């Protein structure tokens, strides 16, 4: 089972379209985190949003841009 998951991961990463999309996602997450930590929100709110963005990269990023 583990080798099947690992093989699927390598297949995904070898896709020529996957690498630029992953890089774009990482850049957008870093921008969102930078904007979050520069904002005047309270520390607890910043920590919660940071965890949401890191644990759920796509959904957290979308939630941050909509609700943040």
C-alpha positions as CSV (number, residue, x, y, z in Angstrom):
1,X,0.0,0.0,0.0
2,X,2.8,2.4,0.9
3,X,4.7,1.8,-2.3
4,X,1.5,2.4,-4.3
5,X,1.0,5.8,-2.6
6,X,4.6,6.6,-3.1
7,X,4.5,5.6,-6.8
8,X,1.4,7.8,-7.3
9,X,3.2,10.7,-5.6
10,X,6.2,10.4,-7.9
11,X,3.8,10.1,-10.9
12,X,2.2,13.3,-9.9
13,X,5.4,15.2,-9.3
14,X,6.8,14.0,-12.7
15,X,3.9,15.6,-14.4
16,X,5.2,18.7,-16.2
17,X,2.2,20.8,-15.2
18,X,2.4,19.8,-11.5
19,X,5.7,21.4,-10.7
20,X,4.7,25.0,-11.8
21,X,1.3,24.6,-10.0
22,X,3.0,23.5,-6.8
23,X,5.5,26.3,-7.0
24,X,2.7,28.8,-7.6
25,X,0.8,27.4,-4.6
26,X,3.9,27.7,-2.4
27,X,4.5,31.3,-3.5
28,X,0.8,32.3,-2.9
29,X,0.9,30.6,0.6
30,X,4.1,32.6,1.5
31,X,2.5,35.8,0.3
32,X,-0.7,35.1,2.3
33,X,1.4,34.3,5.4
34,X,3.5,37.5,5.0
35,X,0.4,39.6,4.6
36,X,-1.2,37.9,7.6
37,X,1.8,38.5,9.9
38,X,2.0,42.1,8.8
39,X,-1.6,42.8,9.6
40,X,-2.9,44.3,12.8
41,X,-4.8,41.2,13.9
42,X,-4.3,39.7,17.3
43,X,-1.7,37.1,17.9
44,X,-4.1,34.2,18.5
45,X,-5.9,35.0,15.2
46,X,-2.6,35.1,13.4
47,X,-1.6,31.7,14.8
48,X,-4.9,30.1,13.9
49,X,-4.8,31.5,10.3
50,X,-1.2,30.3,10.0
51,X,-2.1,26.8,11.0
52,X,-5.1,26.8,8.6
53,X,-2.9,28.0,5.7
54,X,-0.1,25.5,6.4
55,X,-2.3,22.5,7.1
56,X,-4.7,23.1,4.2
57,X,-2.6,24.8,1.6
58,X,-5.3,25.2,-1.1
59,X,-8.4,25.5,1.1
60,X,-6.6,27.6,3.7
61,X,-5.3,30.0,1.0
62,X,-8.8,30.3,-0.5
63,X,-10.4,30.9,2.9
64,X,-7.7,33.5,3.8
65,X,-8.4,35.5,0.6
66,X,-12.2,35.3,1.1
67,X,-12.5,35.8,4.9
68,X,-9.1,37.2,5.8
